[in-house]
Amino acid sequence: QVQLVESGGGSVQAGGSLRLSCAYTTSGRCMGWFRQAPGKEREGIATLASDGTTRYTDSVKGRFAISRDNAKSTLDLQMDSLKSEDTAMYYCAASTNYCFTHWNWTANRAYLMSSGFPNWGQGTQVTVSS
């Protein structure tokens, strides 16, 4: 059973930065970060494949960076240039499937789907004030 524990959330002003970490007992073939704001559906943000390939949803490209620290067994999310719309509960997730199977492409954008990720952390809150 994969266990995931997020940390690093907090309150920050718009334009600021936060770094989230997700401690894991076992890494999956694909690991990802998601977020859910009150009253909204869970949104996929980024994935990191076991070969190091990363992919981001359009709303965070150029601002967020997903990475893994194998020595510490953590999945990290560096968040820069934060906006008020980034306010949400942030979750990490792990899957034994390839990352590309979790993305759904339309004509205009790609969506990271939460279905198919069987392992989730409890979440860490990020609040960005304007």
C-alpha positions as CSV (number, residue, x, y, z in Angstrom):
1,Q,0.0,0.0,0.0
2,V,1.5,3.3,-1.1
3,Q,1.3,6.0,1.5
4,L,1.5,9.7,0.6
5,V,1.8,12.6,3.0
6,E,1.7,16.2,1.7
7,S,3.3,19.2,3.5
8,G,4.4,22.7,2.8
9,G,1.0,24.4,2.3
10,G,0.3,27.8,3.8
11,S,-0.8,31.4,3.2
12,V,1.1,33.6,0.8
13,Q,0.4,36.9,-1.0
14,A,-0.1,37.0,-4.8
15,G,3.2,36.9,-6.6
16,G,4.8,34.8,-3.9
17,S,6.1,31.3,-3.8
18,L,5.5,28.0,-2.0
19,R,7.1,24.6,-2.2
20,L,5.0,21.6,-1.5
21,S,6.4,18.1,-0.7
22,C,4.8,14.7,-0.8
23,A,6.5,12.0,1.2
24,Y,5.9,8.6,-0.3
25,T,6.6,5.0,0.8
26,T,6.8,3.8,-2.7
27,S,6.9,5.8,-5.9
28,G,4.6,5.0,-8.7
29,R,5.3,4.8,-12.4
30,C,3.4,8.1,-12.6
31,M,3.1,10.6,-9.8
32,G,1.1,13.8,-10.0
33,W,-0.2,16.8,-8.2
34,F,-3.9,17.8,-8.1
35,R,-5.9,20.6,-6.5
36,Q,-9.4,21.2,-5.5
37,A,-10.9,24.6,-4.7
38,P,-14.2,24.9,-2.7
39,G,-17.2,24.2,-4.8
40,K,-15.0,23.1,-7.8
41,E,-14.0,19.8,-9.3
42,R,-10.5,18.3,-8.6
43,E,-8.1,19.7,-11.2
44,G,-5.0,17.9,-12.4
45,I,-1.9,20.1,-12.4
46,A,1.2,18.1,-13.3
47,T,2.7,14.7,-13.6
48,L,6.2,13.3,-13.3
49,A,6.9,10.0,-15.0
50,S,9.5,7.5,-13.8
51,D,11.7,8.4,-16.7
52,G,11.7,12.1,-15.6
53,T,9.2,13.3,-18.2
54,T,7.0,16.2,-16.9
55,R,3.7,17.6,-18.1
56,Y,1.7,20.5,-16.9
57,T,-1.8,21.8,-17.3
58,D,-1.9,25.1,-19.1
59,S,-2.9,27.2,-16.1
60,V,0.4,26.5,-14.3
61,K,2.9,26.2,-17.1
62,G,5.9,28.4,-16.6
63,R,5.0,29.0,-12.9
64,F,5.0,25.5,-11.3
65,A,7.7,22.8,-11.4
66,I,7.3,19.2,-10.4
67,S,10.3,17.2,-9.3
68,R,11.3,14.2,-7.2
69,D,14.0,13.9,-4.6
70,N,14.9,10.2,-4.5
71,A,17.2,10.6,-1.5
72,K,14.3,12.0,0.6
73,S,11.5,10.0,-1.2
74,T,9.5,13.1,-1.9
75,L,7.6,14.5,-4.8
76,D,7.9,18.2,-4.8
77,L,5.9,21.1,-6.4
78,Q,7.6,24.4,-6.6
79,M,5.0,27.1,-7.1
80,D,6.1,30.6,-8.2
81,S,4.1,33.7,-9.2
82,L,1.1,32.5,-7.3
83,K,-2.3,33.9,-8.0
84,S,-5.5,34.1,-6.0
85,E,-7.0,31.5,-8.3
86,D,-4.3,29.0,-7.1
87,T,-6.0,28.8,-3.8
88,A,-7.0,25.2,-3.2
89,M,-6.3,22.0,-1.3
90,Y,-3.4,20.3,-3.0
91,Y,-3.0,16.6,-3.3
92,C,-0.4,14.2,-4.6
93,A,-1.2,10.9,-6.2
94,A,0.6,7.9,-7.5
95,S,-0.2,5.4,-10.2
96,T,1.3,2.2,-11.6
97,N,0.2,3.2,-15.1
98,Y,2.1,5.3,-17.6
99,C,1.5,9.1,-17.2
100,F,0.3,9.5,-20.8
101,T,-2.7,7.3,-19.9
102,H,-3.9,9.8,-17.4
103,W,-4.0,12.8,-19.8
104,N,-6.9,13.5,-22.1
105,W,-6.3,15.7,-25.1
106,T,-8.9,17.8,-26.8
107,A,-8.4,20.2,-29.7
108,N,-7.4,23.0,-27.5
109,R,-5.8,21.6,-24.3
110,A,-4.8,18.6,-22.3
111,Y,-6.5,17.5,-19.1
112,L,-5.0,15.5,-16.3
113,M,-7.7,13.1,-15.1
114,S,-7.8,12.0,-11.4
115,S,-9.5,8.7,-12.2
116,G,-6.9,6.0,-12.5
117,F,-4.8,7.2,-9.6
118,P,-5.5,4.7,-6.8
119,N,-3.3,6.3,-4.2
120,W,-3.8,9.8,-2.6
121,G,-2.5,11.9,0.2
122,Q,-4.7,13.8,2.6
123,G,-3.9,17.2,1.1
124,T,-2.3,20.4,2.1
125,Q,-4.0,23.8,1.9
126,V,-2.7,26.7,-0.1
127,T,-4.2,30.1,0.3
128,V,-3.1,33.0,-1.9
129,S,-4.3,36.5,-1.0
130,S,-4.5,39.3,-3.5
